[in-house]
């Protein structure tokens, strides 16, 4: 289980470190790092990687004011204020303390007197200690947007992978009616406990709000089939595809409104190249994704819609959300690329997770994959290959091809053992599927030992109407090799 690292700032640490260990350290939730003298306060706040900060309210032995310490911490992490004198504070002094915390991310107020006997130096109320630890742990989870999902260290993780629903497409297969119920029944009948749903783009056919209304209704029903009467939105991971870009909105870069003629006028080439309105092509998708998942990352066009999700890092999983359609507009509607700025930012961010001591299984979610003779994929694949290798990527899950594919990458003379899995469309009619390809989905099982993924079992399933069958394929199992860069 992942532990949170807490930096303790207390001017009586020499007499209280044992208390901190008894109350918080023994729970298994936290690793405590103590600052031993006043000269190290600022240095440790700036240099120590911490998930949270425990700060004693009264630091008079160090001649420090609480506000100064909180200002030094700033927005580096959540703060837990602790004191054994809360009962002694009158209303004015308490109000002054609280006023000093207005601009700081204080998530908890801890009072030793609630559960620790200062006379005997022993825990007086173990039940209060336990609930306090759980409360702080959950508050840290919420602050860091970490999940409370618990899976045993040797238990597998199951992922349902679907793609290319393309709501609004006239070529939708009539057999996809009641698809949500069919898949839900299939999982229950086969006693498959599902942990994640991954959707790799092309939710809509042309990015229209009306298409996303259809999609939202369907996916809400689908989630209820997968996890009845439970809010599991955090386990739904999604990225946009090329069909999710509303090209009508992107086309605003080509025109301006002329108030004299009261008409739209086409812009010159120099003005067109600015792409000020390109991002609005994904606005309907972003609204849909936020309403479906509740993920704040979809509220605004931030970081080019590429980010790392460490919500499930305690399970040994790090998810990369990749936006392969960031450069699509009305001039280049099939553009597929990953921006250099996004790759650089995510790579620097991923470094902070590499020193946790355990092997992290890196899962990349994208609409596009590697280009091939039969499939157009990323146009800047050579750059992306470097990005994949330097981040020790383990699994790329994508769609776009309306077909099943499971293979490892082979680049030149070196064999790069990152697994690629592509899902067929769940809804597309026969005219827009490759020859002899049926509708379907993937079930990906991550086999684990001591919290680390050791093997991947990627099984494709085919659908005819609501009948679901295993797809026969030459290989469904891959060993996970540990790599260091």
C-alpha positions in Angstrom: 0.0 0.0 0.0 1.2 3.5 -0.8 2.2 5.6 2.2 1.9 9.4 2.4 5.1 11.2 3.4 4.4 13.9 6.0 6.9 16.5 7.0 6.6 17.4 10.7 7.3 20.9 11.9 7.2 21.0 15.7 9.6 23.0 18.0 9.3 20.2 20.6 10.0 17.4 18.3 12.6 15.9 20.5 10.0 15.1 23.1 7.1 14.4 20.7 8.6 12.4 17.9 7.6 9.1 19.7 4.0 10.5 20.1 3.8 11.2 16.4 5.0 7.7 15.6 2.5 6.1 18.0 -0.4 8.1 16.8 0.3 8.4 13.0 3.3 6.3 12.1 2.0 3.0 13.5 -1.1 3.2 11.3 0.8 2.1 8.2 -0.7 5.1 6.3 2.1 7.6 6.8 5.9 7.9 6.7 7.0 10.8 9.0 9.9 13.1 8.3 11.0 15.2 11.2 12.7 18.7 11.2 15.0 18.7 14.1 16.0 22.4 14.4 14.9 25.8 13.4 17.7 26.3 10.9 16.4 23.4 8.8 12.8 24.6 8.5 13.0 26.6 5.3 15.6 24.3 3.7 13.5 21.1 4.4 10.3 22.7 3.2 11.9 23.6 -0.1 13.9 20.4 -0.6 11.9 17.6 1.0 9.4 15.8 -1.2 6.3 15.6 1.0 2.6 14.7 0.4 1.6 16.8 3.4 2.8 18.9 6.3 2.1 18.6 10.1 2.6 22.0 11.7 2.5 22.8 15.4 0.4 25.8 16.0 2.7 27.3 18.7 6.4 27.5 17.6 7.6 29.9 20.2 10.7 27.8 21.1 11.9 28.4 17.6 10.7 32.0 17.6 8.6 31.3 14.5 5.1 32.6 13.8 2.6 30.1 12.4 1.7 32.5 9.5 5.4 32.6 8.4 5.6 28.8 8.3 2.4 28.5 6.4 3.6 31.1 3.9 6.8 29.1 3.4 4.8 26.0 2.6 2.5 27.9 0.3 0.7 25.5 -2.1 3.3 22.7 -1.8 0.8 20.5 -0.1 -2.0 20.1 2.4 -1.4 21.1 6.0 -2.5 19.5 9.3 -2.4 21.8 12.3 -1.6 20.2 15.6 -1.6 21.4 19.2 -2.1 20.2 22.8 -3.4 23.6 23.8 -6.6 24.0 21.8 -8.7 24.0 24.9 -6.6 26.8 26.4 -7.2 29.2 23.5 -9.8 31.8 24.0 -12.1 32.8 21.2 -10.0 35.7 20.0 -6.7 33.7 19.9 -8.5 30.9 18.1 -9.9 33.3 15.6 -6.5 34.8 15.0 -5.1 31.3 14.3 -7.9 30.5 11.9 -7.4 33.8 10.2 -3.8 32.9 9.5 -4.9 29.7 7.7 -7.4 31.4 5.3 -5.0 31.3 2.3 -3.4 27.9 3.3 -4.6 24.4 2.4 -5.3 23.3 5.9 -7.3 20.0 5.8 -7.3 18.9 9.4 -7.0 20.2 13.0 -5.4 17.7 15.3 -5.6 17.8 19.2 -3.4 15.4 21.2 -5.8 15.6 24.1 -8.4 13.7 22.2 -6.6 10.4 22.3 -3.2 10.8 24.0 -2.6 10.9 27.8 0.3 13.4 28.5 0.8 12.0 32.0 1.2 8.3 31.1 2.6 9.1 27.6 0.2 6.5 26.2 -2.6 6.4 23.8 -5.8 6.7 25.8 -8.4 6.1 23.0 -7.2 3.7 20.3 -10.6 3.9 18.5 -10.2 7.7 18.1 -6.6 7.2 16.9 -7.8 4.7 14.2 -10.7 6.9 13.0 -8.4 10.0 13.0 -5.8 8.2 10.8 -8.5 7.1 8.4 -9.9 10.6 8.2 -6.5 12.2 7.5 -5.7 9.5 5.0 -9.0 10.1 3.2 -8.5 13.9 3.3 -5.0 13.4 1.7 -6.6 11.2 -0.9 -9.1 13.8 -1.7 -6.5 16.6 -1.9 -4.2 14.6 -4.1 -7.1 13.2 -6.1 -6.2 9.7 -5.2 -8.6 6.8 -5.2 -9.8 4.8 -2.2 -10.0 1.6 -4.5 -8.4 -1.3 -2.6 -7.1 -4.4 -4.5 -5.0 -7.1 -2.8 -1.3 -7.1 -3.5 -1.5 -10.3 -5.6 -4.9 -9.8 -7.1 -5.4 -9.1 -10.8 -6.8 -5.8 -12.2 -9.4 -6.1 -14.9 -9.9 -3.4 -17.6 -12.8 -3.2 -20.1 -11.6 -1.4 -23.2 -14.1 -0.1 -25.7 -13.6 2.4 -28.5 -15.2 4.2 -31.5 -18.9 4.3 -30.4 -19.4 7.2 -32.9 -22.9 8.2 -31.7 -24.8 9.9 -34.5 -23.2 7.9 -37.3 -25.8 6.6 -39.8 -23.7 3.5 -40.2 -24.3 2.4 -36.6 -24.9 -1.4 -36.5 -28.5 -2.2 -35.5 -27.1 -5.1 -33.5 -25.6 -2.7 -31.0 -29.1 -2.1 -29.5 -29.0 -3.2 -25.9 -25.2 -3.5 -26.0 -24.9 -2.0 -22.5 -27.1 -4.7 -21.0 -25.4 -7.5 -23.0 -21.9 -6.6 -21.8 -23.1 -6.2 -18.2 -24.8 -9.6 -18.3 -21.7 -11.2 -19.8 -19.4 -9.9 -17.0 -21.8 -11.0 -14.3 -22.4 -14.4 -15.9 -18.6 -15.0 -16.1 -18.0 -13.6 -12.5 -15.6 -10.9 -13.8 -15.0 -8.2 -11.3 -14.3 -5.0 -13.4 -12.0 -2.4 -12.0 -11.7 0.1 -14.9 -13.5 1.2 -18.1 -11.2 2.7 -20.7 -12.8 4.5 -23.8 -10.3 5.4 -26.5 -12.1 8.1 -28.4 -14.5 8.7 -31.2 -17.4 8.9 -28.8 -19.4 11.0 -31.3 -19.5 11.0 -35.1 -19.0 14.7 -35.7 -18.6 16.4 -32.3 -22.2 17.8 -32.2 -23.8 18.5 -28.8 -26.8 16.4 -29.8 -24.5 13.4 -30.4 -22.9 13.8 -27.0 -26.4 13.9 -25.4 -27.0 10.5 -26.9 -23.6 9.3 -25.7 -24.1 10.6 -22.2 -27.4 8.9 -21.7 -26.0 5.6 -23.0 -22.8 5.7 -20.9 -24.7 6.5 -17.8 -26.8 3.4 -18.4 -23.7 1.4 -19.2 -22.0 2.4 -16.0 -25.1 1.3 -14.1 -24.8 -2.1 -15.8 -21.2 -2.4 -14.9 -21.4 -1.1 -11.3 -25.1 -1.1 -10.3 -26.1 1.6 -7.8 -22.5 2.7 -7.3 -20.7 5.9 -8.3 -17.6 4.6 -10.1 -17.0 7.6 -12.4 -13.4 7.8 -11.3 -12.7 4.4 -12.8 -13.8 5.6 -16.2 -10.8 6.9 -18.3 -11.4 8.6 -21.6 -9.6 10.4 -24.4 -10.9 12.2 -27.5 -10.7 10.9 -31.1 -10.7 12.6 -34.4 -14.5 12.3 -34.8 -14.9 14.1 -31.4 -13.5 17.3 -32.9 -16.3 19.7 -34.1 -14.8 21.0 -37.3 -17.5 23.6 -37.6 -16.2 25.3 -34.5 -12.6 24.9 -35.6 -13.5 26.7 -38.8 -13.9 30.0 -36.9 -10.1 30.4 -37.5 -10.9 30.9 -41.2 -13.5 33.7 -40.9 -14.3 36.9 -39.1 -17.6 38.8 -38.9 -17.5 42.1 -40.8 -19.8 44.5 -39.1 -20.1 46.8 -42.1 -21.3 44.2 -44.6 -22.9 42.1 -41.8 -21.3 39.0 -43.3 -18.7 36.4 -42.6 -15.4 37.3 -44.4 -12.6 34.8 -45.0 -9.3 35.7 -43.4 -6.0 35.9 -45.0 -3.4 33.1 -44.6 -1.5 34.9 -41.9 -4.6 35.3 -39.7 -5.6 31.7 -40.4 -2.3 30.4 -39.1 -2.9 31.6 -35.5 -5.4 28.9 -34.7 -7.0 30.9 -31.9 -10.2 28.9 -32.1 -8.8 25.4 -32.7 -9.3 24.4 -29.1 -13.0 25.1 -29.2 -13.4 22.1 -31.6 -13.2 19.9 -28.5 -15.5 22.0 -26.3 -18.6 19.7 -26.7 -16.4 16.7 -26.0 -14.9 18.3 -22.9 -18.4 19.2 -21.6 -19.5 15.6 -22.1 -16.3 14.1 -20.5 -16.7 16.3 -17.4 -20.4 15.5 -17.0 -19.6 11.8 -17.4 -16.5 11.5 -15.2 -16.6 14.5 -12.9 -12.8 15.0 -13.7 -11.8 18.6 -13.2 -9.2 18.3 -16.0 -12.0 18.5 -18.6 -13.4 21.8 -17.4 -10.9 23.9 -19.2 -8.5 23.3 -22.1 -5.5 22.8 -19.8 -2.2 21.2 -20.7 -3.5 20.4 -24.2 -5.7 17.8 -22.5 -2.7 15.6 -21.8 -1.9 14.7 -18.2 -0.7 12.0 -15.8 -3.3 10.5 -13.5 -1.7 9.3 -10.2 -5.1 8.6 -8.7 -4.3 4.8 -8.7 -0.6 5.0 -7.9 -1.2 3.0 -4.7 -2.1 0.1 -7.0 1.2 0.5 -8.9 -0.6 2.1 -11.9 0.2 5.4 -13.6 -2.2 6.5 -16.4 -1.2 8.8 -19.2 -4.1 10.6 -20.9 -2.9 11.5 -24.4 -4.7 13.9 -26.7 -3.8 12.8 -30.2 -6.1 15.2 -31.9 -4.9 18.5 -30.5 -3.8 19.9 -33.9 -6.9 18.9 -35.8 -8.8 21.8 -37.5 -10.8 22.5 -40.6 -7.7 22.7 -42.7 -6.2 19.3 -41.5 -9.1 17.2 -40.2 -7.0 14.0 -40.0 -4.0 15.4 -38.2 -2.8 13.0 -35.5 0.1 14.1 -33.3 1.3 14.5 -29.7 2.6 18.0 -29.0 6.2 18.2 -28.0 5.3 20.6 -25.1 2.9 17.9 -23.7 5.5 15.1 -24.0 8.1 17.3 -22.3 5.8 18.3 -19.4 4.6 14.7 -18.8 8.1 13.3 -18.9 9.3 15.8 -16.3 6.3 15.1 -14.1 6.8 11.3 -14.4 10.3 11.6 -13.0 8.8 12.5 -9.6 7.2 9.0 -9.4 10.3 7.0 -10.3 11.9 7.1 -6.8 9.0 5.5 -5.0 10.9 2.2 -4.7 8.4 0.0 -6.5 8.0 -0.8 -10.2 5.2 1.4 -11.7 3.1 0.0 -14.5 2.7 2.9 -17.0 -0.5 2.8 -19.1 -1.0 5.2 -22.0 -4.5 5.9 -23.3 -4.8 7.3 -26.8 -7.1 7.3 -29.7 -4.3 6.8 -32.2 -1.4 4.3 -32.2 1.6 3.6 -34.3 0.9 4.1 -38.1 0.9 1.0 -40.3 0.2 0.1 -43.9 -3.5 -0.4 -43.1 -3.9 2.2 -40.4 -3.0 5.9 -40.1 -1.6 6.6 -36.7 0.6 9.2 -35.1 2.4 11.4 -37.7 5.3 12.2 -35.3 5.9 8.7 -34.3 9.7 9.0 -34.1 9.3 11.7 -31.4 6.7 9.7 -29.6 8.9 6.6 -29.6 11.5 8.5 -27.6 8.7 9.7 -25.2 7.5 6.1 -24.7 11.0 4.8 -24.0 12.2 7.5 -21.6 9.0 7.0 -19.6 9.4 3.2 -19.5 5.9 2.8 -21.0 4.4 -0.6 -20.5 1.0 -0.6 -22.3 -0.5 1.6 -25.0 -4.3 1.2 -25.2 -5.9 2.8 -28.3 -8.6 2.6 -30.9 -9.2 4.3 -34.3 -8.8 1.2 -36.4 -12.2 -0.5 -35.8 -10.3 -3.8 -35.4 -8.5 -5.9 -32.8 -4.7 -5.8 -32.5 -2.4 -6.9 -29.8 1.4 -6.7 -30.4 4.7 -5.4 -29.0 6.7 -2.6 -30.7 9.7 -3.5 -32.7 11.9 -0.6 -33.6 14.9 -1.3 -35.9 17.3 -3.8 -34.4 16.1 -3.3 -30.8 12.9 -4.9 -29.6 10.9 -2.5 -27.4 8.6 -4.7 -25.4 5.8 -2.2 -24.8 2.5 -3.8 -25.5 0.0 -2.2 -27.9 -3.7 -3.1 -27.7 -6.3 -1.8 -30.1 -10.0 -2.4 -29.7 -12.6 -2.8 -32.5 -15.7 -0.6 -32.6 -18.6 -1.5 -30.3 -21.1 0.2 -32.6 -19.8 0.7 -36.1 -21.7 -1.0 -39.0 -20.0 -3.3 -41.5 -19.3 -0.6 -44.1 -16.9 1.2 -41.8 -15.2 -1.8 -40.3 -12.3 -3.6 -41.9 -13.2 -6.7 -44.0 -14.2 -9.7 -41.9 -14.0 -7.6 -38.7 -16.8 -7.9 -36.2 -17.9 -5.4 -33.5 -16.3 -6.1 -30.1 -14.3 -5.0 -27.1 -11.2 -6.1 -25.1 -10.8 -7.4 -21.6 -7.3 -6.7 -20.3 -6.2 -8.5 -17.1 -3.1 -7.2 -15.3 -1.7 -10.1 -13.2 0.1 -8.9 -10.1 2.5 -10.0 -7.5 3.4 -7.9 -4.5 1.6 -4.9 -6.0 3.6 -5.1 -9.3 2.2 -6.1 -12.7 4.0 -9.3 -13.9 1.8 -10.4 -16.9 -0.8 -9.0 -19.2 -3.7 -11.1 -20.6 -5.4 -9.1 -23.4 -8.5 -11.0 -24.6 -10.6 -9.6 -27.5 -14.3 -10.4 -27.7 -16.5 -10.4 -30.8 -20.2 -9.5 -31.0 -23.0 -10.5 -33.3 -26.1 -8.7 -32.1 -25.9 -9.2 -28.3 -24.1 -12.6 -28.6 -20.5 -12.3 -27.2 -17.8 -14.8 -28.1 -14.0 -15.0 -27.5 -12.1 -14.0 -30.5 -9.6 -16.6 -31.7 -6.1 -15.0 -31.9 -2.5 -16.2 -32.0 -1.4 -14.5 -28.8 -3.2 -13.1 -25.7 -0.5 -13.2 -23.0 2.6 -11.1 -22.5 5.3 -11.0 -19.8 6.1 -7.7 -18.3 9.8 -6.9 -18.4 11.2 -4.4 -16.0 13.2 -1.6 -17.6 15.3 1.2 -16.3 16.2 4.2 -18.3 
